[in-house]
Amino acid sequence: MQQVVDSIGPSRITLFDRVTPFPGPQLVGDALDACRQSSSQLVVAIGGGSAIDTGKIVSVLMTHEGTWDEYLTGERKISHHGIPFIAVPTTSGSSSEVTAGAAVWDWEAKRSINLIHPGMFPDVAIVDPELAMTMPKELAALTGIDAFTSAFESYWSIEAEPVSDALDLQVIRSFATHLESSCNIGDLASRSECSLAATMSGVAYSNSHPNVCHAIGSPLTLHWEVAHGQAVGITLSAMLRWTAPAISTKLAALWDALGVKGLEEAVGRIAQIMENCGLKTSLSSLGITIGGLDTLVEHTRWDRVSALPTPLGHDDLRRVLQDLM
């Protein structure tokens, strides 16, 4: 970051470096206020998904009337493009550099606010794997499993189509081959593969959207403070079991991408990847108790579950989650 400031000249930049993981409403408001006070003509976000999401919101609201909180509460709606926005990811998994949405986390109300509009697509995405070389193992694992999970969700979604399928299969193949090395060795070759795969994942799921794993992941984060990648990845194998019968004609290509021969091998391989990357594979290991399952089911984002090819009800989900304990 300092290299960017020094190369352009500090007098020409307003630096806002207070973005934290899971940015809250006030932080987004502070960033927008700083941008408005400086009369900036361009927003550049360098960082992970939280930094890029914050930058998206700031850039688009720079050309909208009203206060930031009016858009977060839904009182006002985003209607058009913002000032030019450049996204520069330093992680490999949020895919925010090629998507039109941004998440704000209201911890007090225990809810996530998702702003989505075509005008929020970044104008430019600079994906340089050299910038991902500083990721510690944990962050490489969390961001990688996020994009890996999104590709599966996109692939089994009722919104899926041939182009998204092709992208999703390549994303799954790349992460299945390189994520463990990216986490445990951190070499440029594996980090490069994961950077490309993460961006491809975002292109795919901008058309065939993430669904059930992310729907369950939100309350895991809001109520138990589970990191986002871990929260969405924990249910991947269980949801693959649930959806597999409904996408039987697409399974051969999926098994080939994952490097397995069938469902049981696929479930085992997903667990192996997560464990080798230092991630948890059971809800109990995250501090979830049987008594907490009702809270988890109640606060699941059910609007996203509707994209599943096999209907999933509240009782179904509770049984699935219980098996993950």
C-alpha positions in Angstrom: 0.0 0.0 0.0 2.8 2.4 0.9 4.5 1.8 -2.4 1.3 2.9 -4.2 1.0 6.0 -2.1 4.7 6.9 -2.7 4.6 6.3 -6.4 1.6 8.5 -7.0 2.4 11.1 -4.4 0.7 11.4 -1.0 -0.6 14.9 -1.9 -2.8 13.4 -4.6 -4.3 10.6 -2.5 -6.7 10.3 0.4 -5.8 7.1 2.2 -8.4 5.3 4.1 -6.8 2.3 5.8 -9.3 1.5 8.6 -11.2 -1.3 6.8 -11.5 -4.5 9.0 -12.9 -7.9 8.2 -16.7 -7.9 8.1 -17.0 -4.1 7.8 -19.9 -2.6 9.7 -22.3 0.3 8.7 -20.4 3.0 10.5 -17.1 2.0 9.0 -18.6 2.2 5.5 -20.1 5.6 6.4 -16.7 6.9 7.6 -15.0 5.7 4.4 -17.7 7.5 2.3 -17.4 10.7 4.3 -13.7 10.7 3.8 -14.1 10.3 0.1 -16.7 13.0 -0.2 -14.6 15.4 1.9 -11.6 14.9 -0.4 -13.8 15.3 -3.6 -12.0 12.2 -5.0 -12.5 11.3 -8.6 -11.4 7.7 -8.4 -11.6 4.9 -5.8 -8.9 2.2 -5.7 -9.4 -0.6 -3.2 -6.3 -2.7 -2.4 -6.9 -5.7 -0.1 -9.3 -8.6 0.5 -13.0 -8.8 0.0 -13.8 -6.5 2.8 -11.7 -3.7 1.4 -13.0 -4.2 -2.1 -16.6 -4.4 -0.9 -16.2 -1.1 1.0 -14.6 0.5 -2.0 -17.5 -0.5 -4.2 -20.1 1.1 -1.9 -18.0 4.2 -1.5 -17.5 4.6 -5.3 -21.2 4.1 -6.2 -22.6 6.3 -3.4 -20.3 9.2 -4.5 -22.7 9.8 -7.3 -25.9 9.3 -5.3 -27.8 11.8 -3.1 -28.6 11.1 0.5 -26.7 9.6 3.4 -25.0 6.2 3.4 -27.4 4.8 6.0 -30.4 5.4 3.8 -29.0 2.9 1.3 -28.0 0.4 3.9 -31.6 0.4 5.4 -33.2 0.3 2.0 -34.8 3.7 2.2 -33.0 4.7 -0.9 -31.9 2.4 -3.8 -28.8 2.4 -5.9 -29.8 3.4 -9.4 -26.6 4.1 -11.5 -22.9 3.8 -11.7 -20.5 5.6 -9.3 -17.1 7.2 -9.9 -14.5 5.0 -11.5 -13.4 2.1 -9.3 -10.3 -0.1 -9.5 -10.2 -3.3 -7.5 -6.8 -4.8 -6.6 -7.2 -8.1 -4.6 -4.5 -9.3 -2.3 -6.3 -12.5 -1.4 -7.6 -15.3 -3.6 -11.2 -16.1 -2.8 -13.6 -13.3 -2.2 -13.8 -12.7 -6.0 -15.2 -9.3 -5.2 -13.1 -7.8 -7.9 -15.4 -9.1 -10.6 -18.8 -9.1 -8.9 -21.6 -6.5 -8.5 -22.3 -7.0 -4.8 -21.0 -5.9 -1.5 -21.7 -7.1 2.0 -22.0 -5.0 5.2 -22.2 -6.7 8.5 -24.5 -5.2 11.2 -23.2 -7.0 14.3 -25.6 -5.2 16.6 -28.7 -6.4 14.7 -27.0 -9.7 13.8 -27.7 -9.3 10.1 -25.7 -8.9 6.9 -26.7 -6.3 4.3 -26.1 -7.1 0.7 -26.1 -4.3 -1.8 -26.2 -5.5 -5.4 -26.4 -3.4 -8.6 -24.8 -3.6 -12.0 -23.3 -0.2 -11.4 -21.2 -1.7 -8.6 -19.1 -3.9 -10.9 -15.5 -2.6 -10.7 -14.3 -0.7 -13.8 -10.9 -2.4 -13.7 -9.7 -5.5 -11.8 -5.9 -5.9 -11.4 -5.3 -9.5 -10.4 -1.6 -9.8 -9.7 -0.7 -13.1 -7.8 2.5 -11.4 -6.5 0.2 -9.4 -4.2 -1.2 -12.7 -2.8 2.2 -13.9 -1.7 1.9 -12.2 1.7 -1.2 -14.2 2.7 -0.6 -16.3 5.8 -1.7 -19.9 5.5 -5.0 -19.3 7.4 -6.1 -16.5 5.1 -5.1 -18.5 2.0 -7.3 -21.4 3.3 -10.2 -19.2 4.2 -10.4 -17.3 1.0 -9.6 -20.3 -1.2 -12.3 -22.4 0.3 -14.8 -19.6 -0.1 -14.2 -19.5 -3.9 -14.0 -23.3 -4.1 -17.4 -23.6 -2.4 -19.0 -20.8 -4.6 -18.0 -22.8 -7.7 -19.9 -25.9 -6.4 -22.9 -23.8 -5.5 -22.9 -22.2 -8.9 -22.5 -25.6 -10.6 -25.5 -27.2 -8.9 -27.7 -24.1 -9.0 -30.9 -24.0 -11.1 -29.4 -20.8 -12.6 -26.4 -22.7 -14.0 -25.8 -22.6 -17.8 -23.0 -23.9 -20.0 -20.6 -21.0 -19.6 -20.9 -20.9 -15.8 -20.5 -24.7 -15.7 -17.3 -24.5 -17.7 -15.8 -21.8 -15.5 -17.0 -23.6 -12.3 -15.4 -26.9 -13.4 -12.0 -25.2 -14.0 -12.2 -23.4 -10.7 -12.9 -26.7 -8.9 -10.0 -28.4 -10.8 -7.6 -25.6 -10.0 -8.3 -25.4 -6.3 -8.4 -29.2 -5.9 -4.9 -29.3 -7.4 -3.3 -26.2 -5.9 -5.1 -25.0 -2.7 -3.2 -27.2 -0.4 0.1 -26.1 -1.8 -1.0 -22.5 -1.7 -1.7 -22.8 2.0 1.2 -25.1 3.1 4.0 -24.0 0.7 2.9 -20.6 -0.5 4.8 -20.8 -3.7 4.1 -18.4 -6.6 2.9 -21.1 -8.9 0.1 -22.3 -6.6 -0.8 -18.8 -5.5 -1.0 -17.8 -9.2 -3.4 -20.7 -9.9 -5.6 -19.8 -6.9 -5.7 -16.1 -7.9 -6.9 -17.0 -11.4 -9.4 -19.5 -10.0 -10.8 -17.1 -7.6 -11.4 -14.5 -10.3 -13.0 -17.1 -12.6 -15.2 -18.2 -9.7 -16.6 -14.6 -9.4 -17.3 -14.4 -13.1 -19.2 -17.7 -12.9 -21.2 -16.9 -9.8 -22.1 -13.4 -11.0 -24.4 -15.4 -13.4 -25.2 -18.5 -11.4 -25.2 -17.3 -7.8 -23.9 -18.8 -4.5 -26.8 -20.3 -2.5 -27.2 -22.8 0.3 -23.7 -22.9 1.8 -23.5 -19.1 1.9 -27.1 -19.0 3.2 -26.0 -21.1 6.2 -22.7 -19.4 6.5 -24.2 -16.0 7.3 -25.7 -17.0 10.7 -22.5 -19.0 11.5 -20.6 -15.8 11.2 -23.1 -13.4 12.8 -24.0 -15.6 15.8 -20.8 -17.6 16.3 -18.2 -15.3 14.7 -17.0 -18.1 12.4 -14.7 -16.7 9.6 -16.6 -16.4 6.3 -14.6 -19.1 4.3 -14.9 -21.6 7.1 -18.6 -20.8 7.6 -19.5 -21.5 4.0 -17.1 -24.4 3.5 -18.3 -26.4 6.5 -21.5 -27.5 4.7 -20.1 -28.1 1.3 -19.8 -31.8 1.5 -23.2 -32.2 3.0 -24.9 -30.0 0.4 -23.1 -31.9 -2.4 -24.7 -35.1 -1.0 -28.1 -33.4 -1.0 -27.9 -32.0 -4.5 -26.0 -34.8 -6.3 -29.1 -36.9 -7.3 -30.7 -33.9 -9.0 -27.6 -33.1 -11.2 -26.8 -36.7 -12.1 -26.1 -35.8 -15.8 -23.4 -33.3 -14.6 -21.6 -35.5 -12.1 -19.1 -37.2 -14.4 -17.6 -33.8 -15.3 -17.6 -32.8 -11.6 -15.9 -35.9 -10.5 -13.3 -35.4 -13.2 -12.6 -31.9 -12.1 -12.3 -32.9 -8.5 -10.1 -35.9 -9.4 -12.4 -38.6 -7.9 -14.6 -41.4 -9.2 -17.9 -40.9 -7.2 -19.8 -39.2 -4.5 -18.1 -40.8 -1.5 -14.6 -40.1 -2.9 -15.8 -36.5 -3.6 -17.0 -36.0 0.0 -13.7 -37.5 1.3 -11.6 -35.3 -1.0 -13.4 -32.1 0.1 -12.8 -33.1 3.8 -9.1 -33.9 3.0 -8.5 -30.5 1.3 -10.1 -28.7 4.3 -8.2 -30.6 6.9 -4.9 -30.3 5.0 -5.5 -26.5 4.9 -6.2 -26.3 8.6 -9.9 -25.9 8.4 -12.6 -27.6 10.5 -15.0 -30.1 9.1 -17.6 -30.5 11.9 -20.0 -28.0 13.4 -19.1 -29.1 17.0 -15.5 -28.2 16.3 -16.7 -24.6 15.7 -18.5 -24.5 19.1 -21.9 -25.3 17.7 -24.1 -27.4 20.0 -27.2 -29.4 19.2 -29.2 -26.7 20.9 -27.7 -24.1 18.5 -29.0 -25.9 15.4 -32.4 -24.3 15.8 -30.9 -20.8 15.8 -28.8 -21.8 12.8 -31.8 -23.0 10.8 -34.0 -20.1 11.8 -31.4 -17.5 10.6 -30.4 -19.3 7.4 -30.9 -17.0 4.4 -33.8 -19.0 3.0 -34.2 -16.7 0.0 -30.9 -18.2 -1.3 -31.9 -21.8 -0.7 -34.5 -21.6 -3.5 -31.8 -21.9 -6.1 -31.2 -25.6 -5.1 -32.2 -28.2 -7.7 -33.7 -30.4 -4.8 -36.0 -28.6 -2.4 -34.7 -28.2 1.1 -37.0 -27.5 4.0 -36.3 -26.5 7.6 -36.6 -30.0 8.9 -34.4 -31.3 6.1 -31.7 -28.7 6.9 -31.8 -29.6 10.6 -31.2 -33.2 9.8 -28.3 -32.4 7.4 -26.7 -30.1 10.0 -27.1 -32.7 12.8 -25.1 -35.1 10.7 -22.4 -32.5 10.5 -22.0 -32.4 14.3 
